[in-house]
Amino acid sequence: MTMSHASSGPLTGPIGKLLIANRGEIAARIMRTAHGLGIATVAVFSDPDADAPYVALADEAVRLPGAAAADTYLRGDLIIAAAAATRADAVHPGYGFLSENEAFARACAAAGLIFVGPGPGTIAAMGSKVQAKALMAAAGVPVLPGVTIASADDLDDMAAAAAGIGFPLLVKAAFGGGGRGMRLVGDPAGLAEAVRSARGEAASAFGDGTVFLERFVIDPRHVEVQILGDTAGHVVHLFERECSIQRRYQKIVEECPSPAVDDELRAALTSAAVAAGQAIGYIGAGTVEFVLGQDGSFFFLEVNTRLQVEHPVTEEVTGLDLVELQLRIAEGEPLPPAATSAAINGHAIEVRLYAEDVAAGFLPVTGPLHRFVIPAAPGVRTDTGFRDGSVVSPHYDAMLAKVIAHGRTRADAAKRLARTLDRAQIHGVTTNRDLLAAILREPEFASGRTDTGYLTRHEPAALTASRPRATDWHALVAALARQAVHRAEAPVLATLPSGWRNVRSAPQRVTYTADRAEFAVAYRVTGGGPVEATVNDVPLGAALLLHAAGPDLVDLEVDGLRRVYLVHRVGTQTYVDASNGSSALSEVPRFGQPDKIAPTGSLLAPMPGLVLRILADVGATVTAGQPLVVLEAMKMEQTVTAPADGVLAELRAKAGEQVAAGQILAVVDASGQEEG
């Protein structure tokens, strides 16, 4: 095999076997394209990922012992050893992990491996956001003012630098992205803690705690441009993407093209992006990110020297396969005419489906996926690394899938995508599915008026509450399916309804919890199918007719409207999916278990995680909402606060300890405050 270096760029040459240095949906997505090109693939996997779908999809797979990213997917030496052991020609880093790690790219080249991406020098220049801004300014690309914070200890220098930039400002990780190591500071009082916290999170996520301060543009749009460069020095753009709707500085809705960009602005944005690529001799697929002000002015944010999570929307509107283009460029091919003369065809929207509790402040959620089905539909694409039985681990990002819809118009794409989300069956973990569907139907989104302040103006709880709820009906459906299970398991007279008596008797009763509320169901099924039912003593409908009821399906007619409900029971959990929504209901046992009740004033771990810091001592007087414990899970810090005013009576966790979801971390005695 003949390989070459394009000047100081990456190693290029034929690729017969490709190792994907990543996991989940992006690993599977890269493999599918590689297989289509006749390239064999190698997966690497941590212990929690041993049964993941992408591992089975690969031609070969190599175990990376351990669970934490630092012990597995961030171990470049293990990955290069896996490539050597399997005789791979090239490594594709995907996104995240080592994708923008200059040392890893150099190590690949030293090992004779083609790194599917730009050269180490380019990664190094753009990996430092501070150096990147200087290079872009020199190339004539507009940039925001900012300053690097070398140490969090010199408070006077830090305060002076912040005053020079002005408030509000952002504290940002100098290396890495994805919203990690980023804090918004509204006034000088919060600066020191924001810098300390951002440095700690950045060091954990990226291995480097350097941060910088940058002027914050209030409610801008986040617009980025896809670029491609080949080894001959040609750089082109593939139009822009709108990524403004974000939570915790992480994108959750992306689209192409941007509804805010007209032909004139598109020409200016894409020219700036191409100039940025040419200034650094860019090779491969990359993204130049900008903030777009309300007046149409735009400023450079960063260059992502890798494939973006949201690359599918560009693929859908251009008809190009960006991974295929990456691989062909890595083999030394020039940019094809399809890329140099690409055009926009229709509109595409992507949403990121996360395992998270929106009502609890987007808290990541872990646990098993008992069922995970996103239905196929015309114009809809799903990229995922999960399936039925997969487990959402606390060690990695909580994204379950990217769901993408393409349509002739933006409205077409939004409607297709919302319907697909509605029809998905996601059982076992709480997700942001309802929020995403609500956004896609919200009038301001429909009109294209989106910016990074969207979820500030539109409270997520209010958005999801605007969707009609049918939990009371779903509770009745769960009860009817439960009855069918009991009759099927009955040793005698299994054809009779559960609870049947010769004379009319009291209704059957069962109580469920769902959506942080309780639903007490009382029902009676009479001969021929009529049903009498109440939920929380409120009658359901004037005329209920049960056409069929089984463990997995209930066919129920209510006041002349007939609807089929799909039911899935897992232990005491019942999941109901229908055209009027989805519910996860937990059956309440008739008799409680006092030994499992936490003491009053308990602080419970909201998720599995590592205790980073304890912020108060036993005996300290605390106030409601005061931070007491800081956890780290999925590379994000979570603060657990005091539930009430009182005295910190117990600490049941310590720094460095791994805790389970629901574990008692501390106990606050409110009575002690009153006595004092």
ZILIN-V129349 format. One record per residue. N is the residue number from 1. RES is the residue in one small letter. SS is DSSP state (@ for helix, = for strand, . for the rest). PHI is phi in whole degrees, 0 to 359 (999 if undefined). NEAR is the number of other C-alpha atoms within 8 Angstrom. Layout:
N,RES,SS,PHI,NEAR ; N,RES,SS,PHI,NEAR
//
This chain:
1,m,.,999,4 ; 2,t,.,260,5 ; 3,m,=,239,8 ; 4,s,=,211,7 ; 5,h,=,255,9 ; 6,a,.,273,10 ; 7,s,.,46,4 ; 8,s,.,262,7 ; 9,g,.,277,12 ; 10,p,.,286,15 ; 11,l,=,294,15 ; 12,t,=,231,13 ; 13,g,=,158,12 ; 14,p,.,297,9 ; 15,i,.,243,9 ; 16,g,.,256,9 ; 17,k,=,219,12 ; 18,l,=,240,15 ; 19,l,=,265,14 ; 20,i,=,259,16 ; 21,a,.,272,14 ; 22,n,.,199,13 ; 23,r,.,217,14 ; 24,g,@,64,12 ; 25,e,@,296,12 ; 26,i,@,289,13 ; 27,a,@,296,14 ; 28,a,@,296,14 ; 29,r,@,295,9 ; 30,i,@,295,11 ; 31,m,@,300,12 ; 32,r,@,299,8 ; 33,t,@,292,10 ; 34,a,@,301,13 ; 35,h,@,299,10 ; 36,g,@,296,7 ; 37,l,.,266,7 ; 38,g,.,80,7 ; 39,i,.,262,11 ; 40,a,=,288,11 ; 41,t,=,232,14 ; 42,v,=,233,16 ; 43,a,=,259,17 ; 44,v,=,241,16 ; 45,f,=,213,15 ; 46,s,.,278,13 ; 47,d,@,299,10 ; 48,p,@,295,8 ; 49,d,@,264,9 ; 50,a,.,303,9 ; 51,d,.,255,8 ; 52,a,.,291,11 ; 53,p,@,303,11 ; 54,y,@,295,13 ; 55,v,@,294,14 ; 56,a,@,289,8 ; 57,l,@,289,8 ; 58,a,.,289,12 ; 59,d,.,289,9 ; 60,e,=,218,9 ; 61,a,=,216,10 ; 62,v,=,234,9 ; 63,r,=,284,9 ; 64,l,.,249,12 ; 65,p,.,300,8 ; 66,g,.,118,8 ; 67,a,.,234,10 ; 68,a,.,297,8 ; 69,a,@,303,10 ; 70,a,@,297,7 ; 71,d,@,265,11 ; 72,t,.,228,14 ; 73,y,.,289,15 ; 74,l,.,261,9 ; 75,r,.,269,9 ; 76,g,@,301,9 ; 77,d,@,296,6 ; 78,l,@,291,9 ; 79,i,@,291,11 ; 80,i,@,294,11 ; 81,a,@,296,8 ; 82,a,@,295,10 ; 83,a,@,295,14 ; 84,a,@,294,8 ; 85,a,@,295,7 ; 86,t,@,261,8 ; 87,r,.,59,7 ; 88,a,.,286,14 ; 89,d,.,269,14 ; 90,a,=,214,13 ; 91,v,=,233,15 ; 92,h,=,255,11 ; 93,p,.,275,13 ; 94,g,.,67,13 ; 95,y,.,231,13 ; 96,g,.,72,7 ; 97,f,.,47,10 ; 98,l,.,262,12 ; 99,s,.,295,10 ; 100,e,.,238,13 ; 101,n,.,256,10 ; 102,e,@,300,11 ; 103,a,@,297,7 ; 104,f,@,292,9 ; 105,a,@,299,11 ; 106,r,@,293,9 ; 107,a,@,296,9 ; 108,c,@,298,13 ; 109,a,@,299,12 ; 110,a,@,296,7 ; 111,a,.,272,7 ; 112,g,.,78,8 ; 113,l,.,259,12 ; 114,i,=,285,14 ; 115,f,=,263,15 ; 116,v,.,281,12 ; 117,g,.,166,13 ; 118,p,.,287,15 ; 119,g,.,289,12 ; 120,p,@,303,12 ; 121,g,@,297,9 ; 122,t,@,295,12 ; 123,i,@,299,13 ; 124,a,@,298,10 ; 125,a,@,296,9 ; 126,m,@,271,13 ; 127,g,@,292,13 ; 128,s,.,269,10 ; 129,k,@,298,10 ; 130,v,@,292,10 ; 131,q,@,296,9 ; 132,a,@,299,13 ; 133,k,@,297,12 ; 134,a,@,295,8 ; 135,l,@,296,9 ; 136,m,@,293,14 ; 137,a,@,299,10 ; 138,a,@,294,7 ; 139,a,.,273,9 ; 140,g,.,86,6 ; 141,v,.,272,12 ; 142,p,.,299,9 ; 143,v,=,229,10 ; 144,l,.,270,9 ; 145,p,.,291,7 ; 146,g,=,194,9 ; 147,v,=,210,9 ; 148,t,=,276,9 ; 149,i,=,254,10 ; 150,a,.,283,6 ; 151,s,.,216,5 ; 152,a,.,276,10 ; 153,d,.,275,4 ; 154,d,.,273,7 ; 155,l,@,292,8 ; 156,d,@,294,6 ; 157,d,@,297,7 ; 158,m,@,295,10 ; 159,a,@,295,10 ; 160,a,@,294,8 ; 161,a,@,296,9 ; 162,a,@,295,12 ; 163,a,@,297,8 ; 164,g,@,293,6 ; 165,i,@,279,12 ; 166,g,.,98,8 ; 167,f,.,257,12 ; 168,p,.,288,10 ; 169,l,=,221,14 ; 170,l,=,251,12 ; 171,v,=,265,16 ; 172,k,=,229,12 ; 173,a,=,294,16 ; 174,a,.,288,12 ; 175,f,.,234,12 ; 176,g,.,101,11 ; 177,g,.,187,7 ; 178,g,.,70,6 ; 179,g,.,84,8 ; 180,r,.,278,14 ; 181,g,.,71,15 ; 182,m,.,234,11 ; 183,r,=,220,10 ; 184,l,=,266,9 ; 185,v,=,241,13 ; 186,g,.,271,8 ; 187,d,.,206,8 ; 188,p,@,301,9 ; 189,a,@,298,5 ; 190,g,@,265,9 ; 191,l,@,294,10 ; 192,a,@,299,9 ; 193,e,@,293,7 ; 194,a,@,296,12 ; 195,v,@,294,12 ; 196,r,@,300,9 ; 197,s,@,293,9 ; 198,a,@,295,17 ; 199,r,@,297,13 ; 200,g,@,295,10 ; 201,e,@,292,14 ; 202,a,@,295,18 ; 203,a,@,297,11 ; 204,s,@,291,10 ; 205,a,@,279,9 ; 206,f,@,238,9 ; 207,g,.,80,7 ; 208,d,.,214,8 ; 209,g,.,267,14 ; 210,t,.,295,13 ; 211,v,=,230,17 ; 212,f,=,220,13 ; 213,l,=,260,14 ; 214,e,=,216,13 ; 215,r,=,304,13 ; 216,f,.,261,8 ; 217,v,.,272,7 ; 218,i,.,288,5 ; 219,d,.,48,9 ; 220,p,.,279,13 ; 221,r,=,269,14 ; 222,h,=,255,13 ; 223,v,=,237,14 ; 224,e,=,230,12 ; 225,v,=,240,15 ; 226,q,=,280,14 ; 227,i,=,239,15 ; 228,l,=,225,14 ; 229,g,=,227,15 ; 230,d,.,248,15 ; 231,t,.,287,12 ; 232,a,.,272,6 ; 233,g,.,95,10 ; 234,h,.,276,9 ; 235,v,=,232,13 ; 236,v,=,230,10 ; 237,h,=,249,11 ; 238,l,=,239,12 ; 239,f,=,72,12 ; 240,e,=,253,13 ; 241,r,=,232,15 ; 242,e,=,263,14 ; 243,c,=,227,14 ; 244,s,=,281,15 ; 245,i,=,280,14 ; 246,q,=,223,13 ; 247,r,=,230,9 ; 248,r,.,54,5 ; 249,y,.,64,9 ; 250,q,=,247,8 ; 251,k,=,291,11 ; 252,i,=,234,11 ; 253,v,=,225,13 ; 254,e,=,226,15 ; 255,e,=,208,13 ; 256,c,=,216,14 ; 257,p,.,280,12 ; 258,s,.,284,10 ; 259,p,.,291,7 ; 260,a,.,264,6 ; 261,v,.,254,9 ; 262,d,.,266,7 ; 263,d,@,299,6 ; 264,e,@,293,7 ; 265,l,@,293,9 ; 266,r,@,298,11 ; 267,a,@,298,8 ; 268,a,@,290,8 ; 269,l,@,297,10 ; 270,t,@,290,12 ; 271,s,@,296,8 ; 272,a,@,295,9 ; 273,a,@,294,12 ; 274,v,@,294,12 ; 275,a,@,299,10 ; 276,a,@,297,12 ; 277,g,@,297,12 ; 278,q,@,292,11 ; 279,a,@,296,10 ; 280,i,.,247,7 ; 281,g,.,60,9 ; 282,y,.,292,15 ; 283,i,.,232,16 ; 284,g,=,103,14 ; 285,a,=,262,16 ; 286,g,=,212,14 ; 287,t,=,225,14 ; 288,v,=,256,15 ; 289,e,=,259,13 ; 290,f,=,227,12 ; 291,v,=,260,13 ; 292,l,=,245,12 ; 293,g,.,286,11 ; 294,q,.,293,7 ; 295,d,.,270,4 ; 296,g,.,92,7 ; 297,s,.,286,7 ; 298,f,=,224,10 ; 299,f,=,223,11 ; 300,f,=,295,14 ; 301,l,=,256,11 ; 302,e,=,190,11 ; 303,v,=,248,10 ; 304,n,=,270,12 ; 305,t,.,272,14 ; 306,r,.,195,13 ; 307,l,.,286,11 ; 308,q,.,272,9 ; 309,v,.,306,6 ; 310,e,.,271,8 ; 311,h,@,301,9 ; 312,p,@,300,9 ; 313,v,@,293,16 ; 314,t,@,294,15 ; 315,e,@,299,11 ; 316,e,@,292,11 ; 317,v,@,273,14 ; 318,t,@,258,11 ; 319,g,.,77,6 ; 320,l,.,262,9 ; 321,d,.,256,7 ; 322,l,@,292,9 ; 323,v,@,293,8 ; 324,e,@,299,10 ; 325,l,@,296,11 ; 326,q,@,302,12 ; 327,l,@,293,9 ; 328,r,@,292,10 ; 329,i,@,296,15 ; 330,a,@,295,16 ; 331,e,.,274,10 ; 332,g,.,98,10 ; 333,e,.,286,9 ; 334,p,.,284,9 ; 335,l,.,299,12 ; 336,p,.,282,6 ; 337,p,@,304,7 ; 338,a,@,300,7 ; 339,a,@,275,10 ; 340,t,@,285,8 ; 341,s,.,235,6 ; 342,a,.,295,9 ; 343,a,.,225,6 ; 344,i,.,275,9 ; 345,n,.,236,7 ; 346,g,.,78,10 ; 347,h,=,217,16 ; 348,a,=,229,17 ; 349,i,=,231,16 ; 350,e,=,239,14 ; 351,v,=,238,11 ; 352,r,=,259,12 ; 353,l,=,273,14 ; 354,y,=,247,12 ; 355,a,.,277,15 ; 356,e,=,201,13 ; 357,d,=,259,13 ; 358,v,@,299,12 ; 359,a,@,296,7 ; 360,a,@,264,6 ; 361,g,.,83,6 ; 362,f,.,62,9 ; 363,l,=,291,9 ; 364,p,=,300,12 ; 365,v,.,238,14 ; 366,t,.,238,13 ; 367,g,=,135,9 ; 368,p,=,281,10 ; 369,l,.,264,15 ; 370,h,.,292,11 ; 371,r,=,212,11 ; 372,f,=,216,12 ; 373,v,=,228,9 ; 374,i,.,250,10 ; 375,p,.,294,7 ; 376,a,.,287,7 ; 377,a,.,204,7 ; 378,p,.,302,4 ; 379,g,.,77,8 ; 380,v,=,241,13 ; 381,r,=,232,9 ; 382,t,=,235,9 ; 383,d,=,251,10 ; 384,t,=,213,11 ; 385,g,.,244,14 ; 386,f,.,238,12 ; 387,r,.,206,10 ; 388,d,.,308,9 ; 389,g,.,91,8 ; 390,s,.,295,11 ; 391,v,=,243,8 ; 392,v,=,279,11 ; 393,s,.,268,9 ; 394,p,.,286,12 ; 395,h,.,276,10 ; 396,y,.,227,9 ; 397,d,.,303,7 ; 398,a,.,269,14 ; 399,m,=,287,9 ; 400,l,=,274,11 ; 401,a,=,195,13 ; 402,k,=,251,12 ; 403,v,=,246,13 ; 404,i,=,235,14 ; 405,a,=,237,14 ; 406,h,=,241,15 ; 407,g,=,214,13 ; 408,r,.,297,9 ; 409,t,.,233,8 ; 410,r,@,298,11 ; 411,a,@,297,8 ; 412,d,@,300,10 ; 413,a,@,296,15 ; 414,a,@,297,12 ; 415,k,@,294,10 ; 416,r,@,299,12 ; 417,l,@,292,15 ; 418,a,@,298,13 ; 419,r,@,295,9 ; 420,t,@,298,13 ; 421,l,@,298,11 ; 422,d,@,302,12 ; 423,r,@,271,11 ; 424,a,.,291,10 ; 425,q,=,248,10 ; 426,i,=,232,10 ; 427,h,=,243,10 ; 428,g,.,124,9 ; 429,v,.,226,12 ; 430,t,.,285,8 ; 431,t,.,226,12 ; 432,n,.,267,12 ; 433,r,@,304,10 ; 434,d,@,295,10 ; 435,l,@,296,11 ; 436,l,@,299,12 ; 437,a,@,296,13 ; 438,a,@,294,13 ; 439,i,@,300,9 ; 440,l,@,296,12 ; 441,r,@,255,11 ; 442,e,.,285,9 ; 443,p,@,301,6 ; 444,e,@,295,8 ; 445,f,@,297,11 ; 446,a,@,300,10 ; 447,s,.,275,6 ; 448,g,.,87,8 ; 449,r,.,270,8 ; 450,t,.,242,11 ; 451,d,.,205,11 ; 452,t,.,289,12 ; 453,g,.,266,11 ; 454,y,@,303,12 ; 455,l,@,280,11 ; 456,t,@,274,6 ; 457,r,@,290,6 ; 458,h,.,248,8 ; 459,e,.,302,8 ; 460,p,@,307,10 ; 461,a,@,297,8 ; 462,a,@,290,8 ; 463,l,@,299,13 ; 464,t,@,290,10 ; 465,a,@,291,8 ; 466,s,.,289,7 ; 467,r,.,279,7 ; 468,p,.,298,6 ; 469,r,.,255,7 ; 470,a,.,232,8 ; 471,t,@,297,9 ; 472,d,@,297,8 ; 473,w,@,295,8 ; 474,h,@,294,11 ; 475,a,@,296,13 ; 476,l,@,297,12 ; 477,v,@,300,11 ; 478,a,@,301,13 ; 479,a,@,295,10 ; 480,l,@,293,11 ; 481,a,@,293,15 ; 482,r,@,299,9 ; 483,q,@,300,10 ; 484,a,@,297,13 ; 485,v,@,297,10 ; 486,h,@,297,9 ; 487,r,@,292,12 ; 488,a,@,294,8 ; 489,e,@,268,7 ; 490,a,.,292,8 ; 491,p,.,287,5 ; 492,v,.,221,4 ; 493,l,.,50,6 ; 494,a,.,292,10 ; 495,t,.,278,6 ; 496,l,.,278,7 ; 497,p,.,299,10 ; 498,s,.,299,8 ; 499,g,.,83,5 ; 500,w,.,294,6 ; 501,r,.,227,6 ; 502,n,.,295,4 ; 503,v,.,244,4 ; 504,r,.,300,5 ; 505,s,.,232,5 ; 506,a,.,298,4 ; 507,p,.,292,7 ; 508,q,=,284,8 ; 509,r,=,227,8 ; 510,v,=,205,10 ; 511,t,=,239,10 ; 512,y,=,237,13 ; 513,t,=,245,12 ; 514,a,=,197,12 ; 515,d,.,53,4 ; 516,r,.,60,5 ; 517,a,=,225,6 ; 518,e,=,248,8 ; 519,f,=,231,12 ; 520,a,=,267,11 ; 521,v,=,260,16 ; 522,a,=,233,12 ; 523,y,=,211,12 ; 524,r,=,216,9 ; 525,v,=,261,9 ; 526,t,.,260,8 ; 527,g,@,302,5 ; 528,g,@,86,4 ; 529,g,@,115,9 ; 530,p,=,299,11 ; 531,v,=,233,12 ; 532,e,=,250,11 ; 533,a,=,209,11 ; 534,t,=,227,11 ; 535,v,=,233,14 ; 536,n,.,53,7 ; 537,d,.,68,8 ; 538,v,=,256,6 ; 539,p,=,300,9 ; 540,l,.,258,10 ; 541,g,.,72,7 ; 542,a,.,275,7 ; 543,a,.,220,9 ; 544,l,=,247,13 ; 545,l,=,231,10 ; 546,l,=,266,12 ; 547,h,=,275,9 ; 548,a,=,199,8 ; 549,a,=,213,11 ; 550,g,.,222,10 ; 551,p,.,299,11 ; 552,d,.,246,9 ; 553,l,=,205,12 ; 554,v,=,231,16 ; 555,d,=,250,12 ; 556,l,=,233,13 ; 557,e,=,252,12 ; 558,v,=,235,11 ; 559,d,.,50,8 ; 560,g,.,88,6 ; 561,l,=,256,6 ; 562,r,=,260,8 ; 563,r,=,214,9 ; 564,v,=,261,9 ; 565,y,=,247,13 ; 566,l,=,269,10 ; 567,v,=,235,14 ; 568,h,=,223,9 ; 569,r,=,255,10 ; 570,v,=,226,7 ; 571,g,.,62,5 ; 572,t,.,271,7 ; 573,q,=,266,10 ; 574,t,=,232,14 ; 575,y,=,250,13 ; 576,v,=,238,14 ; 577,d,=,233,13 ; 578,a,=,201,11 ; 579,s,.,291,8 ; 580,n,.,259,8 ; 581,g,=,115,9 ; 582,s,=,230,12 ; 583,s,=,220,10 ; 584,a,=,245,10 ; 585,l,=,245,12 ; 586,s,=,249,10 ; 587,e,=,288,11 ; 588,v,.,274,8 ; 589,p,.,296,5 ; 590,r,.,294,4 ; 591,f,.,235,4 ; 592,g,.,289,5 ; 593,q,.,238,6 ; 594,p,@,304,5 ; 595,d,@,291,4 ; 596,k,@,259,5 ; 597,i,.,273,6 ; 598,a,.,287,6 ; 599,p,.,300,6 ; 600,t,.,302,7 ; 601,g,.,88,10 ; 602,s,=,285,12 ; 603,l,=,261,13 ; 604,l,=,256,11 ; 605,a,.,294,13 ; 606,p,.,287,7 ; 607,m,.,195,11 ; 608,p,.,297,12 ; 609,g,=,184,12 ; 610,l,=,256,12 ; 611,v,=,286,16 ; 612,l,=,273,10 ; 613,r,=,215,9 ; 614,i,=,253,11 ; 615,l,.,257,8 ; 616,a,.,208,7 ; 617,d,.,258,8 ; 618,v,.,302,9 ; 619,g,.,96,7 ; 620,a,.,287,8 ; 621,t,=,279,9 ; 622,v,=,234,11 ; 623,t,.,243,9 ; 624,a,.,304,10 ; 625,g,.,88,8 ; 626,q,.,288,8 ; 627,p,=,298,10 ; 628,l,=,240,11 ; 629,v,=,224,13 ; 630,v,=,245,14 ; 631,l,=,253,13 ; 632,e,=,237,12 ; 633,a,=,213,14 ; 634,m,.,53,10 ; 635,k,.,68,12 ; 636,m,=,243,8 ; 637,e,=,274,9 ; 638,q,=,233,8 ; 639,t,=,259,9 ; 640,v,=,255,12 ; 641,t,=,249,11 ; 642,a,.,294,14 ; 643,p,.,282,10 ; 644,a,.,198,11 ; 645,d,.,295,12 ; 646,g,=,164,15 ; 647,v,=,244,14 ; 648,l,=,288,16 ; 649,a,=,275,10 ; 650,e,=,218,8 ; 651,l,=,239,11 ; 652,r,.,252,7 ; 653,a,.,221,10 ; 654,k,.,222,9 ; 655,a,.,302,9 ; 656,g,.,92,7 ; 657,e,.,270,8 ; 658,q,=,272,8 ; 659,v,=,239,11 ; 660,a,.,265,9 ; 661,a,.,299,10 ; 662,g,.,86,8 ; 663,q,.,290,8 ; 664,i,=,286,12 ; 665,l,=,266,12 ; 666,a,=,199,13 ; 667,v,=,228,14 ; 668,v,=,255,17 ; 669,d,=,264,12 ; 670,a,@,290,11 ; 671,s,@,293,7 ; 672,g,@,298,9 ; 673,q,@,293,11 ; 674,e,@,295,7 ; 675,e,@,291,5 ; 676,g,.,285,4
//
